[in-house]
């Protein structure tokens, strides 16, 4: 794949991921479906579409054996990541929930990579971590808790931690060259996540009570198809052709598109503290990308 096509895939994936939270907010508004149930339907719907794609991929299977323990851990981390994100959106709004999750994720990955993989942070990485923490502080304290709810911010950080665990484990296990068929691994990961979420979703209520069932079903289908099955497929394909630093910058489209939708579609209000905190978080992520480009992300101990 050419770099140009890879960039196009990443741009579409980032923009699509940014719409997942908006769709979730709309589901919460028109039904009593909770974050656990919504996360289950997202994983289960994405799994169904991936299985359908697997039928079309017959004869193009990748090599490598399945690793049940790894898939189980990744599936559990995926379930935590998505459920905590939807809960954060419900608690503190789409804009803040997305920015904190996507801003804290790369920072936690950088710290985790230093501790577990021996990757150096460098001065740029340290500055990015400090900037991200400052952004979190501004978001939580800037409006006295009136606009930004600390519980929602905490859920966003938990979501970011789940995302970081997935990324770090994938890097760690990829060192032995036994990654196997990425499509099959992704499919099985969604299967495990669906199984993890099923009992919790059943307790919360899998079938929503709503006066607009058609709208809810349409939103659930959209969440499973566009920001899940399609976006994940485009992301993994594009990331294979583009430098990781560039990927980090392009993925900033997700919180940007989420913030735009939050204001235009959902009527969320942007305060000075929210804007300042958002800019600090995004600057931290961009700083990590610049640090990697300049060699601060050297994987040597």
N, C-alpha and C positions, 0 to 999 in steps of 0.2 A: 504494500500500500504506500502511496506517495504521502509526503509530509502534508501537502495541501489537503488531501482528502482526510488524513488523520485529524487535522485541525478542524475541518468542517464537522466531522463526527463528534469531536469534543465540544464544540460550540453548541451543537444541537442537544447533546447530552446534558450539558450544564444548564441550558435554558429549560429543558424538560424537567430536570430534577427540581428546579426552582418552582415549578407549578404544583408539585406534590403537596406541599404545605397549604397552598391556596385551596386545592381540592378538598383537603382534609378539613380546613376551616369551614367550607361550605357544607360538608357532610355534618359537622357538629352543629351547624346552625339549623338545619332542616330535619334533623333526626336525633334520637338519643343514643346513637352508636358511639361507643367509647374508643379510646386509643388502642386498647388491646385487640378489640374486635376488628377495627379498621386495619391494624397492622397484620392481623391474620388474613383478612381478605386480600390485602395487597400481596402478601407472600404466596398465598394459595392461587390467586389469579395469575401472578407472574409465573408460578410453577406450571400452571396449565398451558400458558403460552410457550414456555420454554420446552415443554414436552412436545407440543405441536411442532415447534421448530426442529426438535430432534428427529422427528419423522422425516422432515425434508432434508436433514443432513445425513441420512443414511449413506454409508460408503465414504464419508469424510470424517470419520472418528479420529480423534487424536490418540497418540500413544501414551502409555503410562497406566499404572494400576491405581484403583481407587484406594484411598486411605480413610477408613471409617472414622477413626478418632479425630483426625484433622477436620473432616467434613462436619462432624458433630460439634466441635468447638466453634468452627466458623458459623454454622447455622445458629447456635445459641447467641453468638456475638451479633449476628445480623438481626435476630429477633429483638435483642436489647436495644440496638442502635435505632431501629425504625420505630419501635414502640415508645421509647423515651422521647424521640423527636416529635411524634404526633402528640404525646402528652404535653410536651413543652409548648407546642403551637396552641393547644387548647388552653393552657394555663396563662401564657404571657403574650400570645399573639404571634402572627406569622413572621413579621419582620425581625423581631428580637430573637425568637426561637431559632430561626434559620441562621442569622448572623452569628450568634453565640456558638451554635453547633459547628458551623463551617469554619469559624474563626478559631475555636478551641481545638478542633480536630488536628490540624497540621502542627500546632504547638505541642500537643500531647504526643503526637507521633515523633516529633523531633526529640523531645525529652526521653521518650521510651527507647528510641533508636540509640541514643547516647548511653543509656543504662544497660540495654540488653544486647545491642549489636555493636557497640563500640564506635558508633559514628560520632564525629566531632560536631559540636554545635558551632564553634567559632564565635567571634564577636558579633557578627550579623545575626546568628541564631539566638544568642543571649539577648540582644536588643529586641528581637522579634518576640521572644517569650515575655520580656518585661512589658512591651507594648500591648500584647494580648491581655495580660493581667490588668494593666491600666484600663483597657477598654472594658473588661468585665466589671471593674470597680465603678466606672462611670455609668454603665448600664444599670447596675444594681442600685447604686446610691444616688444617682443624679436627680431622680424625680421623687425621692423620698418614698419609693415603693409604690407610688400611685399609678404610674404607667407601666413600669417594668416590675413584674412580680418575681421576687427572689426564688420562689419555688420553681417557677418556670425556667429561670436561668439555671438552677441546679439540675433540672431534668435535661436541659440542653447540654450541660457539661457531661452528664451521664451518657447521653447519646453520643457525644463526641468521643468519650472513652470507649464505647463499644466499637465505633468506627476505627479508632486507633488500634484496638486489639486485633481487629480483622486485618488491618494493613500490616502491622508488625509481625503477626504470625505468618502472613503470606510471604513477607520478605524472608523471615527466618527459615521457613520450610523450603523456600525456593533455592536456598543455598546448595541443597543436595541434588538439584536438577531433576527432582522427581515430582514435578508439578502435575503431570498427567494432562488429560484433556480438560482444558479450561472450561469449555462449554458444559461438559458432563459434571465437573466439579461445581460450577455455578448452579446447575439444575438440582443436584443433590443438596447443596447448601440451602436452597430455597425450600426443599422438601423438609429438611430438618427444622428450619425456622417455622414452617407451617405447623409441624407436629408440636413444637415447643409452645406455640401460641394458642393452639386449639383448645386445651382445657381452660386456660385463662379467659380466652374469648367467650367460651361457653358460659362461664360463670358471669361474665360481664353482660352477655347477651349478644349472640351472633346475628339475630334477626332484628333490625331496628324498627322502632315504632315511629312512623312518620306519616304526614299527610301528603307527601310528595314521593311515593315509592319510585316512580320513574326517574326522578332527578337523582335519588340516592344510588340506584342501580347504575345509571349512566356515569356518575362520578366514580363509583367503585371500579367499573370497567376501564375508565380512563386512567385511574391510578395504577391499575395492574398492567395496562398496556403501554402507556407512554412513558411516565417517569420510572417505571420498573423494568419490564422486559426489554423495551426498545432502548431506553437510556443506558441500562447496564451493558447491553450488547454493543452499542456505539462507543461507550466509554472504554471498554476493554480492547476493542479493535483500534480505536484512535490512540490510546495510551501506548500501544505497542510500536507506533510509528513516530511518536513525538517525544522529545526530551522531557524528563519528569519535571524540571523547573518550569517549562512552558505549560505543562499540564496543570500545575498548581495555579498559575496565573489565569489560564482559560477557565478553570473551575470557579473563579470568582464570579462568573456569570450567574451561578446558582443563587447566592444571597442577594445579588443585585436584582435579578428577575423576581425573586420572592418579595423583596422590599417594594418594588414597583407595583406588583400585584396587590400587596397588602394595602397600599395607599389608594390605588385606582379602583380596585375591585371590591375590597373589603371595608374601605373607609377607615382604616387605621390612621391615627394621627402621629406624625413624626415630630418629636420634641427635640430641643437642642441637645439634651443628654443622649437621646437615641442616636442622633446624627453623629455626635462626637464619639460615642462608644463604637458605633459602626465603623467610622473611619479608622479608629485605632486598631480594631480587630482586623480589618481588611489590610491595613498597612503592615500588620504583623505577618500576615500570610504572604504578602508581596515581599516582605523583607526576607522571609525564609527562602523564597524562590531566588531572589537576588544572591543570597548567601550561597545557595547551592551552585549557581552559575559561576560564582567567583572561586569555587573550590572549598567553601566552608563546610560543605556536606561530604567531605572526604570520609570514606568508610573505614580508613585505617584507625586503629586505636591510638 
